[in-house]
């Protein structure tokens, strides 16, 4: 990133994205959500293309075009929402047209799930994550997910839907959750490039988070805690791992599994930190990712079939996370260099462990 002509814009765009997410986090009005979405989305599109090399620009344009399509669904969804509830407030108590409200929420869910890359709205994600610069994607693939999660959370928690609407939301989010976990895992198994593995595994990770959305109308307190814990674990791990790939590319020019061989021997701290982040995504205690998944499964205890599917998919993900760790500890030759990316990976691993130790204590306090 030090060689970029546009590197001075990176901090401004990151702050704009954060500002948009904060707007949406404190929003109680449709117009504030639209404003925050526009600010944050535009910034993430620009960050993707910021390096201005051919692949980054191509990935950014694809992201932008599909993002505009998803924004169209969001506008239609909010239009249906406002007409059905007769208010711009997100805290509605009744709907004049219940069917129209369900249609509006479905359109909004489609739009926001595009942003988080859940199946079947993930078409943009693999190309963008593998083609754009690793430093840009470390932000877009982690913090950028909040652009979709935060507004969806606000819409689902502030309203007061009927029992029929609650059932429809459970069916919608449970279905997409299962499809995201299964499809993300299956495709990730067939990849040999670590960037591609992380791309498809992120689809599966969003499937786990959608378990919380499926039950949020029924078990709101625990579901909110679970979603927050899991997204925090995901953001820390995903940002750290893409910075890890950026550093590895500087070492040997590739992010294939074979390019990781000998890394543990040359740089034990880096290899151990990357392994911790991968194990956090896998859900191994006492790392933060374990508590995120545990809270999600606990929040859905009255849907045992959904919990069982989630546990199976979580265990299955070891099939592509463990080989990455194995390759780092195999014999090979890798040179050692210092970089900001390397330091960020170690910091992310330390954070995952520290917050993972504190997470159950926070749950006890909040309950």
Secondary structure, DSSP 8 states (H G I E B T S, - for coil): -TT-TTHHHHHHHHHHHHHHHHHHHT--BHHHHHHHHHHHHHHHHHHHTTT--HHHHHHHHHHHHHHHHHHHHHHHHHHHHHHHHTSSBS--S--SSHHHHHHHHHHHHHHHHHHHT-TTS-TTHHHHHHHS-HHHHHHHTTGGGHHHHHHHHHHHHHS---HHHHHHHHHHHHHHHHHHHHHHHHHHHT--BHHHHHHHHHHHHHHHHHHHHHTTTTSHHHHHHHHHHHHHHHHHHHHHHHHHHHHHHHHHS--BGGGGTTHHHH-HHHHHHHHHHHHHHHT-TTSHHHHHHHHHHHHTTT-HHHHHHHHHHHHHTHHHHHHHHHHHTSS--------HHHHHHHHHHHHHHHHHHHHHHHHHHH-
